[in-house]
Amino acid sequence: MKIVILHLSDIHFKQSDNPIENQLQLISNAVKTIEPNAEDLSILVTGDIANTGNENEYIKASIFFKALEARIRELQNFKNITWCFSPGNHDCDFSNPSKIRSELLEMQKKHSVPSIDDEILECLLKPQKNFRKFVDECHPKHSIDRHYYSASTIYLGNDKINIHNYNTAISSSITETQGDLFFPISQLPSIESAAEIVISCFHHPYNWLESNNAREFRKHVESTSDLILSGHEHVPGHYNKTDLLSKTNSTYFEGAVLQNHKNPSESGFNAFVLDIERKLIKTFVFNLSEGLYRANTNNPDWIEFQRNKNRVRNEFEINSSYIDRFLADPGAGFTNSRKGKLEFQDIFVPGYLDEISRLDESKDLVIPAVPMANFTKSSANKNRILIIGEEQSGKTSFAKYLYMSYHESGLIPIFMRASMLKDRDIEDTHFRNRLFEAISDQYSPDLQETFLQLPIEKKVLLLDDLHLSPFNQKGLGRFIEHIENQFGKIILFSHALSFVDELANAATKNDFAHFSQYEVKPFGNQLREQLIERWYLIGKEYTVNELELEKMVVNTKRTVDGLLGKNLLPSYPIFILIILQQLEASTNLNTYNGAHGYLYELLITSAITNANTKIDLDTAYTFLGMLAESMFQRKTRFVTKEEISEIHKEFCEFSKQTIRLEKIEKPLLDANILIEHDQKYWFRYKYCYYYFAARFLSDRLRTETGQARLSLLGGEIYREEYANILMFLAYLSNKDQSIIDVMLRNAKSIYVGVAACDFDEHIKFINKMHADLPKSILLDRKTSHSRAEINQRLDEFDHVNGSLQKQNEDVDDALKLNVALKTIQVLGQLLKNFPSSLDGNIKKEIADQCYQLGLRTMTKFFQFAEENQEGLITLFDDWLGNVTAKETEISLKPKAEQFIAFLIEAFSTVVIRRVSSAVGVASLAPLYEEIRNQYSGLSVNMIDYAIKLDHFERFPLEEIDAIIKEAKNNIFPLILLRRLTIEHFQRFPVDRKVKQSACTKLKIELKYMQLLENKQKKMG
C-alpha cells in the first residue's frame, strides 16, 4: 500500500491579504502528479500556521485547509486524508505578555528553572491557546496529547504509521535567538515502537535549542523516528544522516516557506511517497515557478527505505547500565567546559588500520590503510582477526565501536578482557561461567541459554588485552581453540606483536598465524583536524559560527602538531585529547603563542598526580632528572636494573633520605612515565627524557659543568636530542641570560660573512628564469576542503618517509641549514616563553637575529643554486627528457629552468614561514614595526607580512600594496607574496570580499567552483 505525505510549513496566515489563497488549485494540481495509485494522503504542517497567533488568523487557515482538501479530493480519490499540526513561534499570541512566563524563560536561560511540572507547562503554553483551539477543531483525537507533545496513528491495512508532534515553540518569545529555546524532554511519555513507520514533526531545527537540550532532543528523536520533518528556516532540504556509532539512518525533510508575504513568488513544499509493502520511498521538492508548482525531479526513482535500526527491536538489547558504565565511557574521564563529563560518542573519531600479511618469517607487507568506519564491511568475510596496537593507541575504543556496530547489524557481540580470565577458564565449563557473567552484565541473565542456542555465525567475541592473559603460549593456543568452537567471529586485541609471533610459532592446531592481522595507525593530519573540530563542536553543534570554528581548529592544530613533534608524543587520540583538555583548562596564554614547555610540564604533572600509586612531585622530578642525566652521560636511552639501583643510591645520598626504590619506581611505572621490560628501564615518551634532561641541567646551569653542557648543546644543535633539550631548557631556565647569549652567539656564527638576502641583487638570476610574472589561479572553495587535500598529501608524505635516515654528523652545508633552522626555532621559544617579562631590547635582538639568520640562509641557498645553475639545468633537462613520452630534438631547458625556479621559491617560502612560526606573536606588533623600520627592505617586509598573515586577526591588505609598490617589476618577491597569500587562503577562512581584493591586487585569477553537493550536516 502507498501513502503520499505532504509536508507544508511556514504559511503565516494573516487576517487578510494572503496570496497563498490564490494558489489552492496549483497546489492541488501538483499533489495529483505525485502518485496516482496512492491510497491515502497525510498532510503534515510543521508550524507557523498563523502569523501572530491571532484567533482570526486560524479561522483563515481553517478555511484554506478545508478548501485544499476538497480540491485534492476532486482530483484524486484518496481513501483517507489526515492532518497533523505542530506549532511554531508565529503560532504564539504575545499580545498579552505574561510577566511570570518571561521570568521563567529568563531562569531557563540561566539553567535555574526548577523541575518542570504541569503548572509551569501551563504557563509556558498559554500563548498557544488559539493554536490549541484550532487543532482541536481540525485534527482527529490524538492517542496522546500533552500539548507539548502529541501522537496520532494512521492505519494502512494492517500497517501503522505513528505521527509524533513536538512543540519546540513552548519557550518561544517575540524575539528569539538560536540556542535559547528548550524542550521538556524529561516530561515525555514512553514512545511506542511497534509501528511500521514513525514520523516526527517539529518546527524549530535543533540549532534553535540550547546546545545540551538540543543534543538530548536530537538523540531522542533520532532513536524513535524513521522520518523527521521540521520548518522555520524557510530553506527546503532533504538528506539522510548516519549516526557515527550506531550506523542508524535518519531521513530529514526541512520545509520550505509556503507563504512569504514579502515575496509571494517564493513558495514551496515537500512531498514523499511511501510504499509500505515494498519498503520504498520517493521524494519531491515543489517550488512555485512560472505559474506552476514544479517538482525538482519529474519522475524520481524509488529508493529503498531503511527503517531506523534503533526502532527495530533486538531480543538482545544492551543493558543500559553497561552502556553507561562501559560503552558510553570514553575511558579517561575527559571533561569539557561546555558539557562537563564527556561520553564516548562525543569524542570518538574512527581512525585507520594497516593490514599486515605474513609473506614469510622475515618480511611484512603493509597494505593500504583500512578505515575503521568501514571495518565491519571490509572484514565481513574474515572471521579470525587480530588487532595490534601500541599502549593507549585506541584498541579498546575501537572494540567499543565494533561492539555497537555489530549489535546494530543484528549480530550479538560479547566483550571480554583477557586480563580478567583465570587459569581455570581454559576449560570449557569454567569459561561458560565466565561467558554467562558477560551475558548477564551486557544483556540479561534471562538470555544465557538463548545465547548458547544462537547460530554460531550470529555470535561475536571481542577479546581485549590478549597480551595480559594468564595463559602461556600453549595454554593460549588451547583457549583460542575452545572459543573458536563457540563464536562465528573472533576479534582479538593485543599490545605486543612479538608476543603474538611467539604464539604463532608455538601453536599446533588452529595456527594463530592464519588470523587476519591489523595494526592501529597513529592519527595523521586530517584525523587530528577532525578530532579537534569535534572537540570544539561539543555543546555548540548548533550555535557555533563556522568561520570562528575554522579559525580555532586551524590554530589549535598548529599547537597540537608542535606538541606532538617528531614522535615526542605518539599521535594517538588520547594524547590529542589530553592536549585539548589542557589547552582549554590552561590560563597560561603562552601555550597559544607556540610556547610548548608549559603544556608538556602539565602533561607530566597530571600523569604523576593521577597515577594509582602516589609519589610527591619533588621526589619524582628529582629522581627522573638524575635518571635522564645518567642516560645522557651514558649515551643510551635505557638503564639496566643494576644501573637504576646505582641512580637510586645517588639520589638518596644527594637528598639525604631513605626511600626504597620500589616506592619511586612503581608510581612512575603506573604513571606511564617509565617502562620496565626485561630488567631494563626507559622513558615511555621522548619528550619526558628531553624535559628531565633539561630540568636537571637548569638546576646547575650556572656551574662550570652546566655552562660546558650548554655550549655543547648549542654547538651541536643539529642533533635532534640536543635541539629538544635546548627547547625545554628555554622554558625551564626562567630567562637565564647565559642561554640567550649562547643562542645569539650561535645564530651570529652561522653563515658569517654572508649578507642577508635583499630580494634584489641576490635573486636576479632567478628573475631571468621567468619571462614574465606567471599566471596564478586560486579555486574559491571551502577552506576545509583545501585543508583536507593538503592534510592528505602530508599524510602520504609522512607514510613514504616514515623512517628517518641517520644524521651525518659532519657539519657540511646541508647540516648548517639544519643548524640554522633549529637555532631559529629555539630562539623563538625563548621569545614566546616570556613575551611580557623578557626585556624588550633582548626580545628585539632575538627577533632581529631570527630575521637575519633566515635571510642569510636564503642567500646561501641562492648562491649554491646560482653557482651550480648550469649543472642543475642540465641534470633536470636530462631527467625531463627521459620522462617525456615522445622523443624530441627540442631542448627542455626552459622547463628545467622553471622547475629550478619553483624549488627556489618553495624553499624561500619555507624559510619565511619558519621565521614567522618562531617569532610570531600578535602582541609583539610594536617590535616587528621597529625591525621593519630599521631595515626597510623587501625581504624584511616579506617576513613581516608572513607574521601578520599567520598570527594577526586583521588580514594585511595594506602590506600587500606596500610590497607591490616596492617590488615594481621585481618578479621574485611578487611570486613569494602570491605563494604566501594563496597558502593562507587554502588553510584559513577569509571574508570573500577581502579574498577578492587581495587576488585583484596580486593578479590572481579567482575561480568559483560550482559544486552540486548533498546538503552537509554536522554529526553529533
JOMOKA-V509521 format. One record per pair of residues at least 24 apart in sequence whose ideal C-beta (glycine too) atoms are under 7 Angstrom apart, sorted by the first residue. I is the first residue (numbers start at 1). J is the second residue. Records with the same first field share a line. If there is no record, write none. Layout:
# JOMOKA-V509521
I = J  J
This chain:
# JOMOKA-V509521
1 = 39  156  157  159  276  277
2 = 35  37  38  39  273  274  275
3 = 38  39  40  42  156  274
4 = 34  35  38  41  271  273
5 = 42  44  271  272  274
6 = 31  41  43  269  271
7 = 44  46  229  253  255  269  270  271
8 = 43  45  258  269
9 = 45  46  47  48  231  255  256  258
10 = 47  48  231  232  234  255  257  258
11 = 48  49  61  258  259
12 = 48  51  90  259  261
13 = 49  50  51  57  60  61
14 = 51  57
15 = 54  56  57  60
18 = 60  259
19 = 259  264
20 = 258  259  267
21 = 64
23 = 267
24 = 67  68  71
25 = 71
26 = 292  293
27 = 68  293
28 = 68  71  72  75
30 = 286  293
31 = 72
32 = 75  76
34 = 271  273  284
35 = 273
36 = 76
38 = 78  273
39 = 79  156
40 = 78  79  80  154  156
41 = 72  78  81
42 = 82  154
43 = 81  83
44 = 84  163  199  201  229
45 = 85  86
46 = 86  201  202  203  229  230  231  255
47 = 86  87  88  91  169  203  231  232
48 = 88  90  91  203  231
49 = 85  91
50 = 90  91
51 = 90
52 = 90  93
53 = 90  91  92  93  127  130  131
54 = 93  130
55 = 130
58 = 130  134
61 = 134
62 = 134  137  138
65 = 138
82 = 154
83 = 138  139
84 = 139  152  163  165  201
85 = 135  139
86 = 165  166  167  201  202  203
87 = 128  131  167  169  203
88 = 169  203  231  232
89 = 169  172  176
91 = 128  131  169
92 = 127  128  169  172
93 = 127  130
94 = 127  174
98 = 123  126
101 = 126
105 = 171  173
108 = 171  182
109 = 180
116 = 184  186  187
121 = 148  184
124 = 170  171
125 = 170
144 = 189
148 = 184  187
149 = 188
156 = 276
159 = 196  276
160 = 195  196
161 = 195  196  197  199
162 = 192  195  198
163 = 199  201
164 = 198  200  201  225
165 = 201
166 = 200  202
168 = 202  203  204  209
169 = 203  204
178 = 207  208  542  543
179 = 210  211  542  543
180 = 210
181 = 208  209  210
182 = 209  210  213
183 = 209  213  217
185 = 216  217  220
191 = 224
193 = 224  311  313
196 = 276
197 = 226  227  274
198 = 224  225  226  311
199 = 225  226  227  229
200 = 225  228
201 = 229
202 = 230
203 = 230  231  232
204 = 232
205 = 230  232  233  254
206 = 542
207 = 542  543
211 = 338  539  540  541  542  543
212 = 339  539
214 = 541  542
215 = 541  1020
218 = 1020
222 = 250
223 = 310
224 = 311
225 = 250  308
226 = 251  307  308  311
227 = 251  253
228 = 252
229 = 253  255
230 = 254  255
231 = 255
236 = 268  270  285
237 = 1015
238 = 270  283  285
239 = 1014  1015  1017
241 = 1017
244 = 345  1019
245 = 345  348  401  404
246 = 309  310  404  408
247 = 405  408
248 = 308  309  310  408
249 = 306  308
250 = 308
256 = 287
274 = 305
275 = 302
279 = 304  305
280 = 304  305
281 = 305
309 = 408
314 = 407  410
316 = 412  443  447
317 = 443
318 = 407  442  443
319 = 441  442  443  444
322 = 441  442
327 = 400  403  404
331 = 396  397
332 = 574
334 = 577  581
335 = 581
336 = 538  539
337 = 584
338 = 538  539  540
339 = 538  539
342 = 538
344 = 400
346 = 538
347 = 534  535  577
348 = 397  401
349 = 527  530  531  534  573
350 = 401
351 = 394  520  521  523  527
352 = 521
353 = 518  519  520  521
354 = 518  519  521
355 = 518
356 = 517  518  519
358 = 513
369 = 521
370 = 518
372 = 398  401
375 = 402
376 = 402  405  406  409
379 = 516
382 = 516
383 = 488  489  490
384 = 490  514  515  516
385 = 491  515  516  518
386 = 492  494  500  515  517
387 = 491  492  493  518  520
388 = 494  497  500  517  518  519
389 = 495  519  520
390 = 570
391 = 495
392 = 572  574
393 = 520  572
394 = 520  572  573  574
395 = 464  493  520
396 = 464
398 = 520
399 = 462  464  493
402 = 462  491
403 = 462
406 = 460
411 = 458  460
412 = 451  454  458  459  460
413 = 460  462
414 = 438  439  442  460  461
415 = 442  462
416 = 461  463
417 = 464  465
418 = 463  464  465  466  468  469
419 = 465  468
421 = 469  470
422 = 470
423 = 470
426 = 471  475  478  479
428 = 482
431 = 482
456 = 487  488
457 = 488
458 = 488
459 = 486  487  488
460 = 487  489
461 = 487  490
462 = 491
463 = 492  493
464 = 493
465 = 493
466 = 492  493  494
467 = 494  495  496  499
473 = 502  503  506
474 = 506
476 = 503
477 = 503  506  507  508  512
480 = 510  512
481 = 509  510
484 = 510
522 = 570  571  572
523 = 571  572  573  576
524 = 791  795  798
525 = 791  794  795
526 = 788  791  792  795
528 = 557  560  571  576
529 = 553  557  787  791
531 = 573  576
532 = 556  557  560  580
535 = 580
537 = 1018
541 = 1018  1020
547 = 989
550 = 783  784  989
551 = 988  989
554 = 987  988
556 = 583
559 = 583  591  592  594
562 = 594  596
563 = 596  599
567 = 686
568 = 685  686  687
569 = 685  687
578 = 603
590 = 832  833  835
593 = 832  835  921
594 = 832  917
595 = 731  829  832  833
597 = 728  731  732  833
598 = 731
600 = 687  691
604 = 673  688  691
607 = 671  672  673
608 = 667  671  673
611 = 667  670  671
612 = 670
613 = 666  667  670
614 = 667
615 = 664  667
619 = 659  664
620 = 667  668
621 = 695
622 = 651  655
623 = 651  664
624 = 673  692
625 = 692  695  696
626 = 650  651  696
627 = 692
628 = 689  692  693  696
629 = 693  696
631 = 689
632 = 693
637 = 682
638 = 680  681  682
639 = 681
640 = 679  680
641 = 679
644 = 681
690 = 724  725  728
691 = 728
693 = 725
694 = 725  728  729  732
695 = 732
697 = 729
698 = 729  732  733
701 = 733  736  738
707 = 738
710 = 738  739  742
711 = 742
714 = 742  743  746
717 = 746  819  822  823  826
718 = 807  815  818  819  822
723 = 822  826
726 = 826
727 = 826  829
730 = 826  829  830  833
731 = 829  833
735 = 834  837  838
739 = 830
740 = 830  842
743 = 823  826  827  830
744 = 845  849
746 = 823
747 = 823  827  849  853
748 = 849
750 = 816  819  820  823  853
751 = 856  857  860
754 = 856  859  860
755 = 859
756 = 852  855  856  859  939
757 = 855  858  859  862  939
758 = 937  939
759 = 938  939  942  970  972  973
760 = 938  970
762 = 859  862
763 = 862  972
765 = 866  869
766 = 901  904  972
767 = 970  971  972
769 = 897  898  900  901
770 = 901  971
773 = 971  974
776 = 978  1004  1005
777 = 1005  1007
778 = 982  985  999  1004  1006
779 = 1007  1009
780 = 1006  1007  1008  1009
781 = 1009
783 = 986  987  988  989
786 = 986
787 = 986  987
790 = 986
813 = 864
817 = 857
820 = 853  857
821 = 914
823 = 853
824 = 850  853  854  914  915  918
825 = 918
827 = 918
828 = 918  919
831 = 919
832 = 921
835 = 921  923  924
843 = 927
844 = 927  930  931
847 = 919  927  931
848 = 931
850 = 915  918  919
851 = 915  931  940  943
854 = 911  914  915
855 = 939
857 = 911
858 = 908  911
861 = 907
862 = 904
865 = 900  904
872 = 900
873 = 897  900
876 = 900
905 = 975  976  979
908 = 976
909 = 976  979  980
912 = 942  943  946  980
913 = 946
915 = 943
916 = 943  946  947  950
917 = 950
920 = 947  950  951
921 = 951
922 = 951  952
938 = 963  966  967  973
941 = 966
942 = 973  976
945 = 980
946 = 980
949 = 980  984
955 = 990  994
957 = 994  997  998
960 = 998  1001  1002
961 = 1001
964 = 1001
977 = 1002
978 = 1002  1004
